[in-house]
């Protein structure tokens, strides 16, 4: 599932390709993937608009438009955006096609069809060539499911050990579940929670309220370090992104524990084990993460 590093990779790859391009037409193959507004309103809202750039918030990807509006995308489990020439064969599960004025198409595909797209209109028309900020969803009266409740970004300087302790230190949940709470730190999913906890030497099933100050401090240090590391390992050229059909995530060989059950711990050599914690599979080292 695309998490923050994967979504950031998509943003970095597509942003320079899309800036300044106009959306000439939209073909909705599966209208049900549009969360807001209705299908016809979505098409009418984005056609003719020019792209100002892209931003990421947690796992949400935002295509900013010059008039102040924006298209918001959440990939969920299997969503993907691909920018290709019109003669490129479509992916099997393509649901939305944006035709651009440079002759290419931005295609949204999603095998499991859990992902969603929103169109947020501008509060007022703006002029000029400078990039504009998107309209705030609260100001428009539109609540994008989950986005209005996101916590701090992992790289925010306010993500200190005291912040984490304040948000999670009194809760009767595992620290793994705490890291998955998007209202605390945005963008961490099942993959990177395992990696962060391994780097912090904390057992994922430990109750958040039992963490020591030393553990909170290690966690606060490792959250940004781990996320930045996997953003860097995911770096890819636009050409390779297209060749991999937008799904060639390069961090897989660099994962220390996630998906590595039975493999030797990269620190001590002990076979890695897994457990079901908070309904999610977690991989850890019984020696390094006591």
C-alpha positions as CSV (number, residue, x, y, z in Angstrom):
1,X,0.0,0.0,0.0
2,X,1.4,3.4,-0.9
3,X,2.5,5.2,2.3
4,X,4.1,8.6,2.8
5,X,7.4,7.7,1.0
6,X,5.6,6.3,-2.0
7,X,3.2,9.2,-2.3
8,X,6.1,11.7,-2.0
9,X,7.9,9.8,-4.7
10,X,4.8,10.2,-7.0
11,X,4.7,13.9,-6.2
12,X,8.4,14.5,-7.0
13,X,8.2,12.6,-10.2
14,X,4.9,14.1,-11.6
15,X,5.1,17.6,-10.3
16,X,7.7,19.0,-12.8
17,X,5.8,17.1,-15.6
18,X,2.4,18.6,-14.8
19,X,3.2,22.2,-13.9
20,X,1.7,24.6,-16.5
21,X,-0.3,21.9,-18.2
22,X,-4.0,22.4,-18.8
23,X,-6.7,19.7,-18.4
24,X,-8.5,19.6,-21.8
25,X,-10.9,16.7,-21.0
26,X,-11.7,14.1,-18.3
27,X,-13.1,10.6,-19.0
28,X,-14.7,8.9,-16.0
29,X,-14.6,5.2,-16.7
30,X,-15.7,4.4,-13.1
31,X,-17.6,7.4,-11.7
32,X,-17.7,5.6,-8.2
33,X,-14.1,6.6,-7.5
34,X,-15.1,10.2,-7.3
35,X,-15.8,11.0,-3.7
36,X,-16.9,14.7,-4.2
37,X,-18.7,16.3,-5.9
38,X,-20.8,14.2,-8.3
39,X,-19.3,12.8,-11.5
40,X,-20.6,15.6,-13.8
41,X,-19.6,18.3,-11.3
42,X,-16.1,16.8,-11.0
43,X,-15.5,16.9,-14.7
44,X,-16.9,20.4,-15.1
45,X,-14.8,21.6,-12.2
46,X,-11.4,20.5,-13.5
47,X,-11.8,20.7,-17.3
48,X,-10.0,23.9,-18.6
49,X,-8.0,24.3,-15.4
50,X,-4.2,24.6,-15.4
51,X,-2.0,22.8,-13.0
52,X,0.1,24.9,-10.7
53,X,1.9,22.1,-8.9
54,X,1.5,19.2,-6.5
55,X,1.6,18.9,-2.8
56,X,1.4,16.0,-0.3
57,X,-0.3,15.9,3.1
58,X,0.2,12.6,4.9
59,X,-0.8,10.0,2.3
60,X,-3.0,12.5,0.4
61,X,-1.7,13.8,-2.9
62,X,-3.0,17.2,-4.1
63,X,-2.9,18.6,-7.6
64,X,-3.0,22.3,-7.2
65,X,-4.8,24.4,-9.9
66,X,-4.0,28.0,-10.8
67,X,-7.4,29.3,-9.9
68,X,-7.0,28.1,-6.3
69,X,-8.9,24.8,-6.7
70,X,-7.4,21.4,-6.3
71,X,-7.8,17.7,-7.1
72,X,-7.1,15.5,-4.0
73,X,-6.2,11.9,-4.5
74,X,-5.9,9.1,-1.9
75,X,-4.5,5.9,-3.2
76,X,-5.6,3.6,-0.3
77,X,-4.4,0.1,-1.1
78,X,-3.6,-0.1,-4.8
79,X,-4.2,3.4,-6.4
80,X,-1.8,4.7,-8.9
81,X,-1.2,7.8,-11.1
82,X,0.5,7.4,-14.5
83,X,1.4,10.1,-17.0
84,X,1.8,8.6,-20.5
85,X,1.3,9.2,-24.2
86,X,-2.2,8.7,-25.5
87,X,-1.1,5.6,-27.6
88,X,0.2,3.8,-24.4
89,X,-2.0,0.8,-23.6
90,X,-4.2,1.5,-20.5
91,X,-3.8,-0.3,-17.3
92,X,-6.4,-3.0,-16.7
93,X,-8.0,-1.2,-13.8
94,X,-7.9,2.4,-15.2
95,X,-10.8,4.5,-13.8
96,X,-10.1,8.1,-14.6
97,X,-8.3,9.7,-17.6
98,X,-7.2,13.3,-17.7
99,X,-6.3,14.5,-21.2
100,X,-3.7,17.3,-21.1
101,X,-2.9,20.0,-23.6
102,X,0.6,18.5,-24.3
103,X,-1.0,15.4,-25.8
104,X,-0.4,13.1,-22.8
105,X,-2.8,11.6,-20.4
106,X,-2.8,11.4,-16.6
107,X,-4.4,8.1,-15.7
108,X,-5.7,7.0,-12.3
109,X,-5.9,3.2,-11.9
110,X,-6.8,1.1,-8.9
111,X,-7.1,-2.6,-8.8
112,X,-9.1,-2.9,-5.6
113,X,-10.9,0.4,-6.2
114,X,-10.6,1.6,-2.6
115,X,-8.9,4.9,-3.6
116,X,-10.9,8.1,-4.0
117,X,-10.6,11.5,-5.8
118,X,-12.1,14.9,-4.7
119,X,-12.4,18.2,-6.4
120,X,-12.2,21.2,-4.1
121,X,-13.1,24.5,-5.9
122,X,-11.4,27.8,-5.4
123,X,-12.9,30.2,-3.0
124,X,-12.5,33.0,-5.6
125,X,-10.9,33.4,-9.0
126,X,-7.3,34.6,-9.0
127,X,-5.1,35.9,-11.7
128,X,-1.4,35.9,-12.3
129,X,1.2,33.3,-13.1
130,X,2.4,32.7,-9.5
131,X,1.5,29.4,-7.9
132,X,-1.5,29.6,-5.7
133,X,-2.3,28.0,-2.4
134,X,-5.2,25.6,-2.4
135,X,-8.5,26.5,-0.8
136,X,-8.9,25.3,2.8
137,X,-11.4,22.4,3.0
138,X,-12.9,23.9,6.2
139,X,-13.5,27.2,4.5
140,X,-15.4,25.5,1.6
141,X,-17.5,23.5,4.0
142,X,-16.1,20.3,2.4
143,X,-14.5,17.7,4.7
144,X,-12.2,15.3,2.8
145,X,-12.5,12.0,4.6
146,X,-9.6,11.8,7.1
147,X,-7.7,14.8,5.8
148,X,-9.2,17.3,8.2
149,X,-8.1,15.2,11.1
150,X,-4.4,14.6,10.2
151,X,-1.8,15.2,12.8
152,X,1.7,16.6,12.3
153,X,4.0,15.6,9.4
154,X,6.9,13.3,10.4
155,X,9.4,16.1,9.6
156,X,7.6,18.7,11.7
157,X,9.9,20.0,14.4
158,X,7.0,19.8,16.8
159,X,7.1,16.0,16.7
160,X,9.2,15.8,19.9
161,X,9.2,13.0,22.5
162,X,7.0,15.2,24.7
163,X,4.5,15.6,21.9
164,X,4.4,11.8,21.3
165,X,4.1,11.1,25.0
166,X,1.3,13.7,25.4
167,X,-0.7,12.2,22.5
168,X,-0.1,8.5,23.2
169,X,1.3,8.2,26.7
170,X,-2.0,7.6,28.5
171,X,-3.6,5.3,25.9
172,X,-4.2,1.6,26.4
173,X,-3.1,0.7,22.9
174,X,0.0,-0.8,21.5
175,X,2.7,1.7,20.3
176,X,2.3,0.1,16.8
177,X,-1.4,1.2,16.8
178,X,-0.3,4.6,18.1
179,X,2.0,5.1,15.1
180,X,-0.8,4.2,12.7
181,X,-3.0,6.9,14.2
182,X,-3.0,9.5,11.4
183,X,-4.3,12.1,13.9
184,X,-0.9,12.0,15.7
185,X,1.7,11.7,13.0
186,X,0.4,11.7,9.4
187,X,1.7,9.3,6.7
188,X,3.0,6.3,8.7
189,X,1.4,3.0,7.7
190,X,2.0,-0.7,8.5
191,X,5.3,-0.8,6.6
192,X,7.1,2.1,8.1
193,X,5.7,1.7,11.6
194,X,7.6,-1.7,11.7
195,X,10.7,0.0,10.4
196,X,10.5,2.9,12.9
197,X,10.0,0.6,15.9
198,X,12.8,-1.7,14.8
199,X,15.2,1.3,14.5
200,X,13.9,2.5,18.0
201,X,14.4,-0.9,19.5
202,X,10.8,-1.0,20.8
203,X,8.5,-4.1,20.6
204,X,5.4,-3.1,18.5
205,X,3.0,-4.7,20.9
206,X,4.2,-2.7,24.0
207,X,1.4,-0.6,25.4
208,X,2.0,3.1,24.6
209,X,1.4,4.1,28.2
210,X,4.3,1.9,29.4
211,X,7.0,3.5,27.3
212,X,9.9,5.1,29.1
213,X,11.2,8.6,28.5
214,X,14.2,7.0,26.8
215,X,12.0,5.1,24.4
216,X,9.9,8.2,23.6
217,X,13.1,10.0,22.8
218,X,14.4,7.3,20.5
219,X,11.0,7.2,18.7
220,X,11.0,10.9,18.1
221,X,14.4,10.7,16.6
222,X,13.7,7.7,14.4
223,X,10.3,8.8,12.9
224,X,11.8,11.6,10.7
225,X,15.1,9.7,10.0
226,X,13.3,6.5,8.9
227,X,10.8,8.3,6.7
228,X,13.5,10.5,5.1
229,X,15.6,7.4,4.5
230,X,12.9,5.6,2.6
231,X,11.9,8.7,0.6
232,X,15.6,8.8,-0.6
233,X,15.7,5.0,-1.4
234,X,12.5,5.4,-3.4
235,X,14.0,8.1,-5.7
236,X,13.3,7.4,-9.3
237,X,13.5,9.1,-12.7
238,X,10.3,9.9,-14.6
239,X,11.4,7.4,-17.4
240,X,11.8,4.6,-14.9
241,X,8.5,5.5,-13.2
242,X,6.7,5.1,-16.5
243,X,8.6,1.9,-17.3
244,X,7.5,0.5,-13.9
245,X,3.9,1.6,-14.6
246,X,4.0,3.8,-11.5
247,X,4.3,0.8,-9.1
248,X,8.1,0.2,-9.1
249,X,8.7,1.2,-5.5
250,X,12.5,0.9,-4.9
251,X,12.6,0.8,-1.1
252,X,11.7,-2.9,-0.9
253,X,15.3,-4.2,-0.9
254,X,16.1,-1.7,1.9
255,X,13.4,-2.8,4.3
256,X,14.9,-4.1,7.5
257,X,12.0,-6.1,9.0
258,X,8.7,-5.5,7.2
259,X,7.9,-8.6,5.1
260,X,11.1,-10.4,6.4
261,X,9.6,-12.9,8.8
262,X,12.0,-15.8,9.3
263,X,15.0,-13.8,7.9
264,X,17.9,-13.0,10.1
265,X,17.7,-9.8,12.0
266,X,20.1,-7.3,10.3
267,X,21.5,-6.3,13.7
268,X,21.9,-9.6,15.7
269,X,21.1,-12.4,13.3
270,X,18.1,-13.8,15.3
271,X,15.3,-15.0,13.0
272,X,12.6,-12.3,12.8
273,X,9.2,-13.1,14.1
274,X,5.7,-11.7,13.4
275,X,2.6,-11.1,15.4
276,X,-0.9,-9.8,14.9
277,X,-1.1,-6.4,16.7
278,X,-4.1,-4.2,16.4
279,X,-5.4,-6.3,13.5
280,X,-2.2,-5.7,11.5
281,X,0.8,-8.0,10.9
282,X,4.0,-6.8,12.6
283,X,7.5,-8.1,12.1
284,X,10.1,-7.6,14.8
285,X,13.2,-9.1,16.4
286,X,12.6,-10.8,19.8
287,X,16.2,-9.9,20.9
288,X,16.5,-6.3,19.7
289,X,12.9,-5.3,20.5
290,X,12.3,-6.9,23.9
